[in-house]
Amino acid sequence: MKRQKRSGYDIPSLIAVLIKPIAILIIFVLMIVIAKALKYHSPLSVSYVNDHIITSENMLPTDTKQAGSPKNLKSDEDNIYYSVNYPVINNDAIDYVLKSDVQNIIDSYKKDYTPDKPKNKYRADMTMDYESYFAGNSVLSVMYYIQYYTPSDKKPLQKIHTHVFSLSDGSRLTYGNIFTGDYIEFLSQKISDYLLEKFNIKNYKPDINSLDFTLSDRGITLYIEPGIAANEKYGCICIPVSAKEIEPYMSYNPYKISENPSEVSPLTSPEPSEPVKTIAFTFDDGPSTIATEHILNVLEQYNCHATFFVVGNRLRGREATLKRAYSLGCEIGSHSFDHASLDSKKAKEIKAEFSKTNDILMDILGIKAPVVRTPYGSHTKKVLKSVNYPVILWSIDTLDWKTRTEIKNDKKVARKTASKIVNSVSDGDIVLMHDLYEETASAVEIAVPRLIKKGYRIVSVSELMQYKGIKLKPHKEYYNAK
């Protein structure tokens, strides 16, 4: 009988030899998968914001939480999750803005990422953390970095949102407050050079005044969101420019050491001759493309804020003006959707007037109006009960609409409206105007420097109430802050 040839391979021994390297390979693959999952599901870190583009010239300080005590808001439901960190600065004006902004971010997330009828195993999540920087002893910057995620997304959506504040009065600072001269050309060139060097991008033309930014002791950092200038895979792009480079372009220089604080004041207006008094400017029926922009130019020049009570059916096509007003620190209130009288409407119809406007505001700005002004100042019991917001009326009516019909000379109309404000206003007043008329914009241009010289601070309605220690309540009307 022929003997069977014995195999040259001992299967059990071969398995014993291979099992270890196979196990190591499996563990290695799992580690890569887990690492990627953690990267896409954890809050953004500075290194991730700058992923792929970290360089030695990065101007971000190593201490990324220089101001504020952290506060966390968290929700863990079946179909939605969020964890939001933001700072409490212990400055009433600044904390009001930060808290309001956080609530707007959460509301916007719920609207955009939560389905009306959740599907099985559907779960959206959002994580947000912050960084805070001082520039000198007069400027505070806060940056939110936000990450949204749903199971249908291959990668999370990333966003950057920033605020820059003057520590002297808590007001928000913009490019226009801080820079002068050819700063737009200078910063545009710095961005172009950076994008060319890092991504070989040649044709991106930045709109400087629309970019989020922060100031620290090391300089300015400009932020471009994913997919705007470079491929989304690079995440949020941070472009640093050193303090030494930007100082020649700064009209408000936090790096300048001076014995006279007025030399670095963000206000370009004269110093008040008496203690500061606070009033609110309000504008109804807009936005318009001409008058509103003119008013915003004046508010930006003098570092003032106002509340714009917008009409919902006028918002489409004017998104840029609305965004500019909000970015300058102005408050966006609601003046209903179509400016119809509410007195004859049912409660459901009254609510719809403001919810329809809020839907558009959420789409454009990601916020809801925190205050409303009812058309024609209606404040009957039925109207107040139906409107689940503070209803803001006024104590000074400029009658700008009437003046322009009685006087046909534009300059005389502007002067009369300006005089009405300057001669009638007192601490705590709410002033009513309309940003539909160029004559009103010209009146604002006349009145603002006169009021500042008399010691008035011009703010939004909510800021006025905050300064005066008045807590706004829904279903209640307010004429002033006295």
Buried (B, 14 or more C-beta within 10 A) or exposed (E): EEEEEEEEEEEEEEEEEEEEEEEEEEEEEEEEEEEEEEBBEEBBBBEBBBBEBEEEEBBBBEEBBBBBEEBEBEEEEEBBBBBBBBBBBEBEBBBBBBBBBBBBBBBBBBBBBBEEEBEEEBBBBBBBBBBBBBBBEBBBBBBBBBBBBBEEEEEBBBBBBBBBBBBBBBBBBBBBBBBBEEBBEBBBEBBBEBBEEBBEBEEBEBEBBEBBBBBBBBBBBBBBBBEEBBEEEBBBBBBBBEBEBBEEBBBBBBBEEEEEEEEBBBBBBEEBEEEEBBBBBBBBBBBBEEBBBBBBBBBBBBBBBBBBBBBBEBBEEBBBBBBBBBBBBBBBBBBBBEBBEBBEBEEEEBBBBBBBBBBBBBBBBBBBBBBBBBBEBBBEEBBBEBBEBBBBBBBBBBBBBEBBEEBEEEEBBBBBBBBBBBEEBEBBBBBBBBBBBBBBBBBBBBBBBBBBBBBBBBBBBBBBBBBEEBEBEEBEBBBBBE
